[in-house]
Amino acid sequence: MVKENYERILQALKPGVRLVAVSKYKPVSDIRSVYDWGQRIFGENKAQEMKAKHPELPSDIEWHFIGHLQSNKIKYIAPFVTLIHSIDSFALLQEVDKMAAKSQRVIPCLLQFHIAQEETKFGFLREEAERMLDSEAFADLKNVRIDGVMGMATFTNDRVQVRSEFVGLHKEFDYLKSRYFSGAEHFKEISMGMSEDYQIAMEEGSTLVRIGSSIFGPRDYSLKLEDLV
Ligand SMILES: *Cc1c(COP(=O)(O)O)cnc(C)c1O
């Protein structure tokens, strides 16, 4: 891991774009180095991993959850998580609301949209999102706040396709903003772009890029939680 990689990415960020340094499968010692270079927002995709790392690191880190979240794991992160990017169902949002209430917090969340052609990726389609946002049950939620949208493009070298998926996500954002959140200043985030496609994502209006391997190097998926903390 080299400081030049981190600084190159910082320099490439367009104005108004914030960097989420994706530290999944990376040890706390690596996170500490990037923290010492000035980074404050870190992203994790497993609740137990985030919970284990959190007490080992400075308290001014903003922890962003970016992976598929299971309802029974929300409790591990609800007391401290800064932003959940990956709300992919109303049932999950309701559970986050419950756990946030227990921690006496309001947890900022993004709605993940299914923009990729791959079946394996999670997320809302527009009609589902509308059904949720129109419902009385949604209006009852007091401990979550919707700050915007998130999406993952198809894993492909076809830049034209990736760009069109990011354009599609930006359109979902604009639609939700005008129909449901026009007066809400906090509804302003479009989380899109990873190591391979963040330049395209920024050109298409990303406000949060989630970058892991370009900062920390390739991940070793054989590592266990004990190896990381
Ligand atoms: C791992 C991950 C990233 C970062 O991927 P890199 O290609 O390493 O930059 C971004 N977003 C999500 C949801 C991830 O799971």
The ligand as an ORCA input file, in Angstrom:
! r2SCAN-3c Opt
* xyz 0 1
  C     -15.699     -3.848     -2.455
  C     -16.683     -2.780     -2.833
  C     -16.253     -1.577     -3.407
  C     -14.799     -1.270     -3.724
  O     -14.332     -2.064     -4.771
  P     -12.879     -1.796     -5.450
  O     -13.037     -2.370     -6.800
  O     -11.890     -2.506     -4.616
  O     -12.655     -0.327     -5.474
  C     -17.212     -0.629     -3.695
  N     -18.517     -0.833     -3.445
  C     -18.971     -1.966     -2.886
  C     -20.422     -2.137     -2.638
  C     -18.074     -2.988     -2.569
  O     -18.536     -4.127     -2.030
*
